[in-house]
Amino acid sequence: MVEAARLMAVQNVKRLPVVDEADRLQGIVSRGDLLMIFLRRDDAIRDEITGDVLRGTLGPAASEVTVEVREGRVTLGGSVEVRDLIPVIEQLCRGVDGVVAVSEHIAYRADDSRDSPDDA
């Protein structure tokens, strides 16, 4: 839905049909309906990710992760202490309102994942 809202804004489309699995018309959604709910400015998304998501997950180390947002697409960079934090951060970012996609290019200093029970 977020992608539909962005596309409607970019293409200046005012209404879209809503269909079910059998392509039967269920209703019409307006651009205003979608924009009010789903669209957020990129800087607001970035602020929430850096402030709430990263600081809540990484604490002081949050400054080592970079966040770029363009049209709701989040790109994460920088580094974290342990590898297992990367998918957690990525999933938390996906949950932020207005995020369309997340890609990460985060390095890690230690691999704390366990590949086999013998590693214990």
C-alpha positions as a Markdown table, in Angstrom:
| # | Residue | x | y | z |
|---|---|---|---|---|
| 1 | Met | 0.0 | 0.0 | 0.0 |
| 2 | Val | 2.8 | 2.4 | 0.7 |
| 3 | Glu | 4.2 | 1.9 | -2.8 |
| 4 | Ala | 0.8 | 2.5 | -4.2 |
| 5 | Ala | 0.5 | 5.7 | -2.3 |
| 6 | Arg | 3.9 | 6.9 | -3.5 |
| 7 | Leu | 3.2 | 6.0 | -7.1 |
| 8 | Met | -0.2 | 7.8 | -6.9 |
| 9 | Ala | 1.6 | 10.9 | -5.6 |
| 10 | Val | 4.4 | 10.8 | -8.2 |
| 11 | Gln | 2.0 | 10.0 | -11.2 |
| 12 | Asn | -0.7 | 12.5 | -9.9 |
| 13 | Val | -3.3 | 9.7 | -9.9 |
| 14 | Lys | -6.3 | 10.6 | -7.7 |
| 15 | Arg | -8.2 | 7.3 | -7.3 |
| 16 | Leu | -7.5 | 3.6 | -7.6 |
| 17 | Pro | -9.9 | 0.7 | -7.9 |
| 18 | Val | -9.8 | -1.9 | -5.1 |
| 19 | Val | -10.4 | -5.4 | -6.4 |
| 20 | Asp | -10.6 | -8.8 | -4.8 |
| 21 | Glu | -8.8 | -12.0 | -5.8 |
| 22 | Ala | -11.2 | -12.5 | -8.7 |
| 23 | Asp | -10.6 | -9.0 | -9.9 |
| 24 | Arg | -14.1 | -7.9 | -8.8 |
| 25 | Leu | -14.4 | -4.3 | -7.9 |
| 26 | Gln | -14.7 | -3.8 | -4.1 |
| 27 | Gly | -14.4 | -0.1 | -4.0 |
| 28 | Ile | -12.3 | 3.0 | -4.8 |
| 29 | Val | -9.5 | 4.4 | -2.7 |
| 30 | Ser | -8.5 | 8.0 | -3.0 |
| 31 | Arg | -4.9 | 9.3 | -3.0 |
| 32 | Gly | -5.8 | 11.4 | 0.0 |
| 33 | Asp | -6.9 | 8.3 | 1.9 |
| 34 | Leu | -3.6 | 6.6 | 1.3 |
| 35 | Leu | -1.4 | 9.6 | 1.7 |
| 36 | Met | -2.8 | 10.5 | 5.1 |
| 37 | Ile | -2.1 | 7.0 | 6.4 |
| 38 | Phe | 1.1 | 5.8 | 4.7 |
| 39 | Leu | 3.2 | 8.6 | 3.4 |
| 40 | Arg | 5.8 | 10.2 | 5.6 |
| 41 | Arg | 8.6 | 12.5 | 4.7 |
| 42 | Asp | 12.0 | 10.8 | 4.3 |
| 43 | Asp | 13.5 | 12.9 | 7.1 |
| 44 | Ala | 10.8 | 11.8 | 9.5 |
| 45 | Ile | 11.4 | 8.2 | 8.7 |
| 46 | Arg | 15.2 | 8.7 | 9.1 |
| 47 | Asp | 14.7 | 10.5 | 12.5 |
| 48 | Glu | 12.5 | 7.7 | 13.8 |
| 49 | Ile | 15.0 | 5.0 | 12.7 |
| 50 | Thr | 18.0 | 6.7 | 14.1 |
| 51 | Gly | 16.3 | 7.9 | 17.3 |
| 52 | Asp | 14.0 | 5.2 | 18.3 |
| 53 | Val | 15.1 | 2.0 | 16.4 |
| 54 | Leu | 18.9 | 2.3 | 16.5 |
| 55 | Arg | 19.3 | 3.9 | 19.9 |
| 56 | Gly | 16.8 | 1.5 | 21.4 |
| 57 | Thr | 18.7 | -1.5 | 19.9 |
| 58 | Leu | 22.3 | -0.3 | 19.9 |
| 59 | Gly | 22.4 | 2.4 | 22.6 |
| 60 | Pro | 25.6 | 4.5 | 22.2 |
| 61 | Ala | 26.9 | 2.4 | 19.4 |
| 62 | Ala | 23.9 | 3.6 | 17.2 |
| 63 | Ser | 26.2 | 6.4 | 15.9 |
| 64 | Glu | 28.2 | 3.7 | 14.0 |
| 65 | Val | 25.2 | 2.9 | 11.7 |
| 66 | Thr | 24.3 | 5.2 | 8.9 |
| 67 | Val | 20.7 | 5.7 | 7.6 |
| 68 | Glu | 19.7 | 7.0 | 4.2 |
| 69 | Val | 16.1 | 7.3 | 3.2 |
| 70 | Arg | 14.9 | 8.1 | -0.3 |
| 71 | Glu | 11.2 | 7.8 | -1.2 |
| 72 | Gly | 10.7 | 5.5 | 1.7 |
| 73 | Arg | 13.5 | 3.2 | 0.8 |
| 74 | Val | 16.0 | 2.8 | 3.7 |
| 75 | Thr | 19.7 | 2.0 | 3.2 |
| 76 | Leu | 21.6 | 1.1 | 6.3 |
| 77 | Gly | 25.4 | 1.2 | 6.4 |
| 78 | Gly | 28.3 | 1.5 | 8.9 |
| 79 | Ser | 29.1 | -1.2 | 11.4 |
| 80 | Val | 27.9 | -3.0 | 14.5 |
| 81 | Glu | 29.7 | -5.0 | 17.1 |
| 82 | Val | 28.0 | -8.4 | 16.4 |
| 83 | Arg | 26.6 | -10.0 | 13.3 |
| 84 | Asp | 23.3 | -11.1 | 14.9 |
| 85 | Leu | 22.2 | -7.5 | 15.4 |
| 86 | Ile | 21.9 | -6.9 | 11.6 |
| 87 | Pro | 18.7 | -8.9 | 10.9 |
| 88 | Val | 17.1 | -7.5 | 14.1 |
| 89 | Ile | 17.9 | -3.9 | 13.0 |
| 90 | Glu | 16.7 | -4.6 | 9.5 |
| 91 | Gln | 13.4 | -6.1 | 10.7 |
| 92 | Leu | 12.8 | -3.2 | 13.1 |
| 93 | Cys | 13.3 | -0.7 | 10.3 |
| 94 | Arg | 10.8 | -2.5 | 8.2 |
| 95 | Gly | 8.2 | -1.9 | 10.9 |
| 96 | Val | 8.5 | 1.9 | 10.8 |
| 97 | Asp | 5.5 | 3.6 | 9.1 |
| 98 | Gly | 6.3 | 4.8 | 5.6 |
| 99 | Val | 9.2 | 2.4 | 5.0 |
| 100 | Val | 8.8 | 0.7 | 1.6 |
| 101 | Ala | 12.0 | -1.3 | 1.5 |
| 102 | Val | 15.2 | -1.9 | 3.6 |
| 103 | Ser | 18.6 | -2.8 | 2.3 |
| 104 | Glu | 21.7 | -3.1 | 4.5 |
| 105 | His | 25.4 | -2.9 | 3.9 |
| 106 | Ile | 26.4 | -3.2 | 7.6 |
| 107 | Ala | 29.7 | -4.6 | 8.6 |
| 108 | Tyr | 30.3 | -6.4 | 11.9 |
| 109 | Arg | 33.3 | -6.9 | 14.1 |
| 110 | Ala | 32.4 | -10.3 | 15.6 |
| 111 | Asp | 30.4 | -13.2 | 14.3 |
| 112 | Asp | 28.4 | -14.4 | 17.2 |
| 113 | Ser | 26.1 | -16.8 | 15.2 |
| 114 | Arg | 26.2 | -20.4 | 16.0 |
| 115 | Asp | 26.5 | -22.7 | 13.0 |
| 116 | Ser | 26.6 | -26.0 | 14.9 |
| 117 | Pro | 26.0 | -27.3 | 18.4 |
| 118 | Asp | 29.7 | -28.1 | 18.7 |
| 119 | Asp | 30.5 | -24.4 | 18.8 |
| 120 | Ala | 28.9 | -24.1 | 22.3 |
